[in-house]
Amino acid sequence: MIGFATLGPLHYRPHTGRPDLERFGAFFLAGVCFAIGFAKSPYRTAVAMVFAAIMLEAAQVLAPGRDAHWHDAVVKSLGALSGLSATYAMRRALPPKPHPNDLPDVLSGD
């Protein structure tokens, strides 16, 4: 969805009147999703998301009617990194879930 909103025709993109907030929010949510999906490799995920934000912005040079701006790539990258950071921080702050093998065996009477 982010790729289509970035590279597709402008009239298909959602508009709230605050483009930087839209960019930041979309990449923040993507950062949360990627942090959940790739929990064991936070640094690689962060590098990949920043790379994707820059490449999507650069690809706008090839899209008719679109133009690329470094400012937009920075806002998207900050959104992604904020989403990743918030999710990883929340995961560290919450107590770990017990593993099923760590639970007492109530059926055996131990």
C-alpha positions as CSV (number, residue, x, y, z in Angstrom):
1,M,0.0,0.0,0.0
2,I,2.8,2.4,0.8
3,G,4.5,1.7,-2.5
4,F,1.3,2.4,-4.4
5,A,0.6,5.6,-2.4
6,T,4.2,6.7,-3.1
7,L,4.4,5.9,-6.8
8,G,0.8,5.8,-7.9
9,P,-1.4,8.7,-9.2
10,L,-1.9,11.4,-6.7
11,H,-5.7,11.3,-6.9
12,Y,-5.7,7.7,-5.5
13,R,-3.6,8.7,-2.4
14,P,-5.4,9.5,0.8
15,H,-5.3,13.2,1.8
16,T,-5.6,14.6,5.2
17,G,-4.1,18.0,4.4
18,R,-0.9,17.2,6.3
19,P,1.4,15.3,3.9
20,D,4.3,15.0,6.3
21,L,2.0,13.5,9.0
22,E,0.6,11.1,6.4
23,R,4.1,9.9,5.4
24,F,5.3,9.7,9.0
25,G,2.2,7.8,10.1
26,A,2.3,5.3,7.2
27,F,5.9,4.4,7.8
28,F,5.4,4.4,11.6
29,L,2.7,1.7,11.2
30,A,5.0,-0.2,8.8
31,G,7.8,0.0,11.3
32,V,5.5,-1.5,14.0
33,C,4.5,-4.3,11.7
34,F,8.1,-5.0,10.7
35,A,9.3,-4.9,14.3
36,I,6.7,-7.5,15.2
37,G,7.5,-9.7,12.1
38,F,11.2,-9.4,12.4
39,A,11.7,-9.2,16.1
40,K,15.1,-11.0,16.2
41,S,16.9,-8.7,13.8
42,P,16.2,-5.1,14.8
43,Y,19.2,-3.5,13.2
44,R,18.8,-5.2,9.8
45,T,15.1,-4.3,9.9
46,A,15.9,-0.7,10.6
47,V,18.5,-0.5,7.8
48,A,16.1,-2.2,5.3
49,M,13.3,0.2,6.2
50,V,15.4,3.3,5.8
51,F,16.7,1.9,2.5
52,A,13.1,1.2,1.3
53,A,12.0,4.7,2.3
54,I,14.9,6.3,0.3
55,M,14.4,4.0,-2.7
56,L,10.6,4.6,-2.8
57,E,11.2,8.3,-2.8
58,A,14.0,8.1,-5.4
59,A,11.6,5.9,-7.6
60,Q,9.3,8.9,-7.8
61,V,11.7,10.4,-10.4
62,L,10.5,7.7,-12.8
63,A,6.8,8.1,-12.0
64,P,4.9,10.5,-14.2
65,G,3.5,13.5,-12.3
66,R,5.5,12.7,-9.1
67,D,8.7,14.4,-7.8
68,A,11.2,13.2,-5.2
69,H,12.3,15.3,-2.2
70,W,15.0,14.4,0.4
71,H,12.8,16.0,3.0
72,D,10.1,13.3,2.3
73,A,12.6,10.5,2.5
74,V,13.8,11.8,5.9
75,V,10.2,12.0,7.2
76,K,9.5,8.5,6.0
77,S,12.7,7.2,7.5
78,L,12.0,8.9,10.9
79,G,8.5,7.4,10.9
80,A,9.8,3.9,10.2
81,L,12.5,4.2,12.9
82,S,10.0,5.6,15.4
83,G,7.7,2.7,14.8
84,L,10.5,0.2,15.1
85,S,11.9,1.8,18.3
86,A,8.5,2.1,20.0
87,T,7.7,-1.5,19.3
88,Y,11.1,-2.8,20.4
89,A,11.0,-0.6,23.6
90,M,7.5,-1.8,24.4
91,R,8.5,-5.4,24.0
92,R,11.5,-4.9,26.4
93,A,9.3,-3.2,28.9
94,L,6.7,-5.9,29.1
95,P,7.4,-9.1,31.0
96,P,8.3,-12.1,28.8
97,K,5.6,-14.6,28.0
98,P,6.2,-17.9,29.7
99,H,7.2,-20.7,27.3
100,P,4.8,-23.7,27.4
101,N,7.6,-26.0,28.5
102,D,8.3,-23.7,31.5
103,L,4.8,-24.1,33.0
104,P,4.2,-26.6,35.8
105,D,2.6,-29.9,34.9
106,V,-0.7,-29.8,36.8
107,L,-1.8,-33.2,35.6
108,S,1.1,-35.1,37.1
109,G,0.7,-33.6,40.6
110,D,4.3,-32.0,40.6
